[in-house]
């Protein structure tokens, strides 16, 4: 059992399994965030490449 400190004037106790679950959830959240950032970076990079190609095509037309 761990004590997190006072909540509303009382100490709140919880099991070590709660701590493990919380850490696991944080790890999942961090992984999701990292994967989301990587996916967004890839999306924006590919988008920039497409825009550059479109600009080149437009320049050739003019």
C-alpha positions in Angstrom: 0.0 0.0 0.0 1.2 3.5 -0.8 -0.1 6.8 0.4 -0.5 9.5 -2.2 -1.0 12.3 0.3 -3.9 14.2 1.5 -7.0 14.5 -0.6 -9.8 16.6 1.1 -8.0 16.3 4.4 -7.7 12.5 4.3 -4.8 10.3 3.1 -5.6 8.3 0.0 -4.2 4.8 -0.1 -4.0 2.6 -3.1 -2.4 -0.8 -4.0 0.9 -1.2 -5.8 -1.1 -2.8 -8.7 -2.8 0.5 -9.1 0.6 2.2 -9.5 1.7 -0.5 -12.1 -1.5 0.0 -14.0 -1.1 3.8 -14.0 2.5 3.5 -15.2 1.4 1.1 -17.9 -1.3 3.5 -19.1 1.2 6.3 -19.2 3.6 4.2 -21.3 0.8 3.4 -23.7 -0.2 7.1 -23.9 3.5 8.0 -24.6 3.8 5.4 -27.3 0.5 6.6 -28.9 1.8 10.2 -28.8 5.1 9.2 -30.4 3.4 7.2 -33.1 0.9 10.0 -33.8 3.7 12.5 -34.1 5.6 10.3 -36.4 2.5 9.7 -38.6 1.8 13.5 -38.7 5.4 14.2 -39.6 5.3 11.7 -42.4 2.0 13.1 -43.6 3.3 16.7 -43.7 6.6 15.7 -45.3 4.8 13.8 -48.1 2.4 16.7 -48.5 5.2 19.1 -48.9 6.8 16.9 -51.6 3.5 16.7 -53.5 3.2 20.5 -53.3 6.7 21.0 -54.6 6.0 18.6 -57.5 2.8 20.5 -58.3 4.7 23.8 -58.4 7.3 22.3 -60.8 4.5 21.2 -63.1 2.9 24.6 -63.0 6.2 26.3 -63.8 6.7 24.0 -66.8 3.2 24.9 -68.1 3.9 28.6 -67.8 
